[in-house]
Amino acid sequence: MRIFVDAMGGDNAPQAPVEGCLEALRRFPALEITLAGVLSEVEPLLKDCDDVRGRITLVDAPEIITNHDHPVMGVRTKKQSATVIGMLQVRDGQADGFVSAGSTGATLAGGMFRLGRIPGIERPALAPILPNGKRGALLIDCGANVDCKADYLVQFGLMGHAYMKGVMGIEQPRVGLINIGAEAEKGNALVKETYPLMEQAPYRFVGNVEARDLLADTADVLVCDGFCGNLVLKFMEGVAGTLMGIIKTELMADTRSKIGALIAKPAFRRVKHAMDYSEVGGAPLLGVQGAVIKAHGSSNGHAFACAIAQCVKVIEGKVPQIIADGLNH
């Protein structure tokens, strides 16, 4: 298995992507990585990795699509960027998957215009896993499509079903539609039109899911448009950060609290681990003809390694093929 990695994407590039590649190579003995970036910056970071150096192929990608570039124009004009080269290699079978912590827009545009959509899929979607104390729930879409049609949401459910089945091993994933109420007649025009279509879709539709139930293990796949999904994702990140800060402050407030904190330290460590986005790695771009993972822009080396591990699971789970089969059905 070979995965193409963008070494220049993200806030901590190229250090974090390179460290993540080395960690992933040591975790997966059969894995090979194509690492693309500015060689003068990447090569010095590989001086102490003789144990895995033979499974790394370097590709010179001197152009970088930044967050300030228009995504589509960046993909069209910067043909020597890691995003464009990587998507073409996946398309041509030279790589099995692609991982980047760079521009989300560029990853989406590259997936659509260089790698290509699965026939029948109208819009690819980004789908991160939300922690819920159990296996987690897939949120789809989280920002790739801020304006949607009902048909898009039905397809999001299909893609989410394929991911949770192929990667997470859930035989019959429960698919829910995010709404302001559980009743079928509630919501705006989009969700009202979507509801009956999802009832007829080839997956296990469990109805509407209210915001307060998103983490209550009521559904394995949470479907919404990208505008709503991005609000949910960013709000959750903010709440998690604020809550952990409040807990830390209160535990250090007095001697008795400090003693209690010391006793409960293992439990707090487990909670932090469960809420840590870096353990998930990133969000798969579902609906394109290949395994594409968009890692968090602030990923450190370990988070990037987890994103590569997630890409391995998408490849092994044959998620694009399951989505295509579902469309045919």
N, C-alpha and C positions, 0 to 999 in steps of 0.2 A: 504494500500500500504506500502510495506517495501523496503527500500533501504539500501544496504550494502555499508559502507563507510570505506575506508582505512585511518586510523588515522595517519599513519606514513609516508605518501608520501608528498613530496613537501619541499620547502625551509623553510617553517614556521611551520612544523609539530612538535608536535601534536596540538599546540595551534590553528592554523588557521582552520584545519578540525573540531576540537571540537566546536569552536565558530560558524563555518558555520552550523554545525548540529543543534545547539541550535537555531540559527536564523531561519533556515528552519522549524524546528518543531513548532516554534511559528507562522510561516506564514501559515503552512498547518496543521490544527488540526487533520486530519485523517492520517497523515504520521507517520510511525514508522521507526526507524533506528537501524541497527546493526552496531556497531562501533567496529572495530577491530584494535588492536595494542598492544604495550607493556603496560600491565595494570598498572604497577607501575608508568608510565608516564601519562597515560590517566585519570585514576580515580581521581587524585587530581584536575583536571580541571572541574570536574562535581559537585563540592561541592555547587554551588549556582544556581542550576537549578531544584529545586523541582517541578516547574510547568510543566516540560516536562520530568523529569527523568523516569517516568513510561513508556515512549515510547521509551526508549533507552535500547538496549540489548548489553552488552559488550562481546566481544570474544577475548580471548588471542591469539595474533599472534606475537610471539617473534622474528620471522625471518623477515628481511627487505631486499627486492631486491633493491639495490641502482643503481644509474646511472653508476657505475663502474662495475657492474656485467654484464655478457653476458645475454641478456634477455631470450633466450630460456633455457640456462642452469640454470638460476635463477628460472624460473618457474618449471623446472624439479626437481631441488634439494631442493629448499626452500619451502617445502610443507606446512610449518606452517606460511607462509607469508600471509598478508591480501589479496594480489592479487590472490593467488591460492585458498584460502578458499572462498573468495568472488565470484570468477567466478564459483566455484563448487556449491555454494548456489544458484546462479542465474540459473544455469543449472538444478538443482534439484527442483526448484520451491520454495525454502525457502526464496528467496528474488526476488524482481521484477526488480531491477536494481543495478548497481555498479558505484561508483564514486571514483576517485583517482587523486591526483596531483603528484603521484610518477613517476617512470620511464615510459616513453612513450613506449619504446621497450617491457618492461615487460607487460604493459597493452595490447599491441597488441598481444604478444605471448600468454598471458593468455586467451585473447578472442578467439584466433584461436585454441589453443590446449587443453584448459580446458572447455571453454564455448561452442565452436564449431561454425563453419560458417553456415550461411543459405544455405541449399542445392542448388547448382547451382552457388553460389557466389565463384569466384576464389580467390579474394583478398579483405579483409576488407579495409576500408579507413577512415582516419581522416578528419573531415569536419567542420572547424570553420566558423562562420558567419563574413563576412566583412561588416563594416559600409559603407553605401552609401547615408545616409541622408534620407532614406525611411525605408523599411522593412529589408534591408540588403540582401546580396547575400551569398550563401553557396559556399565555396571554397573546392573542392574535387578532388584530394587528397592533403594534405598539408605536407606529409612526410612519410607516412607509406610504400609507394611503390615507390622507386626512379627509378626503371626500370619497364616499363609497356609494355603490349601488347595492341593491339587495342580493343580486347574483354574486357579487364579490364576497359578501359575508357568508353566503352558503358555501362558497369554495374555500373560504378561510376555515370553516368547520371541517371540511374534508381534509385539508392539509394538516390541520391540528390533530385530527383523528389519526392520520398516517404517522405523524411524528410520535405521538404518545404510544402508538402500537409498536412501531418499528424500533424506537430508541428506548422508551421507558418500559416496554414489555407489558403494557396493559391490553388485554385481549379485546375488551369492548369499552373504549374510552367514552366517558360521558361528556357530551358537548352542550354547553350552555350559551345563551345570548345575554350579554350584559344590558340591563335595562333599569329603569327607575322603579319598576314594580314587578312582582312575580306573575301578575295576571297577563294573559295573552293580549288583551285589548289595550294595555297601557303602552306608553312610549311615544316617540316621534314617528313621523311618516316612514322613515327608513326601517326601524325595527318592527313596526306593524306590518310592513310589506314582507319583511324577511321571515317572520315567525312561521307562517304557514308553509313557506318554501323549505325551511329547515325541518319541519315536521315530515316532509316527504323525502328528505335527503337520505342517502345510504349510510347513515351512522346513527348512533344512539343519542338522540336529541332529548335533553331533560328540561327544556323550557327556559324561561327568563331567570337571570341571576341578578339580584340586587347588589349594590356596592358593599353593603355590610356583610354579605355572604361570600364575597370573592375568595376569602381565605378559609372558609368554613368547610372545605372539602365537599362542596355540593356539585362540582363539575371538574373534570380533568382538563377540559379545553374551554377557555373563556373567549368568546368571539365578540368583536366590536370593530368600529372603524378606527383608523389610525389616530384621529384627533382624541377620541375618548381614551384609547389605549395608552397614548403617551401621557395624558393627564394622570391616569391610574398609576402608571409605572413611576413617574417622577414624584407623585404624592407619596407613594409607598416608600421610595428611597428617602424622602425627607422625614417621614414619620419614623422610620427605622433609626435614622441618624439622631434625631432629636430624642427619641425614647432612650436609646443607649446612653446619650449624654446626660439625661436627667437621672437615670439609674446610677451612673458612675458618680455624679455629684452627691446624690443622697447617701450612697454607700460610704462616702468619705466624710460625711457631715459630723459624725461623732465617734467616740471610741466603741460604743456598742455596735454601731452599724459596721465599723471596720472589722470587728471580730466576726460578725455575721457574714460579711463579704468574704473573709478569708475561708470560712467554713464552706460557703456556697460557691467558691471560685470554680470548681470543676463544672458545676451546672451552668454558671454564667458563660464559661468558655464554650460549652455545647450550644447554648443559645446564640452566641455570636457566630459560631460556625454555621448554624442553620440559616442565619440571616445574611451571610456573607456572599455577595454577588460573585466574588472571585472564584468560589467553588463551583459555580455553574459554568463560568467561562464566557458565555456570550449568547447571542440570539441567532438561531438559524434563519437564513433567508429561504423561506419555503415557496415553491412554485417555479423555481428555475431548474434547468436540466443538469443538476450536479449538487454536490454538498458544499454549501457556502455558509461560513460562520462569521458573524460580525461581533468581534470582541469589544468589550467596553473600552472607550478611549483612554481611560485612566488605568488600564490594566498594568499590573506589575508582572514579573516573570512567572509567578505561580498561576495567576489568573490566565495568562496567555497559554500556559501549558494545559490548563483545564479547557480552554477554548479548542485547542488541538485535539484533546481527548474527546470533546463533544463532536468534533468533525469525524473522528474515527467511528463513533457510534452511529452517526447519520449514514456514513458509507456502509458500515456493516449491516445496518438496519434496512438498507435499500429504500430509504424514505422517498426519493423522487419516483422510483418505480411503483411504490405503493400508491402514491398520489395519482400517477398516470392510470393505474389499474382502476382506482376508484372513479376516475372521470369516465373511463370506458364503461364501467358498470352503470 
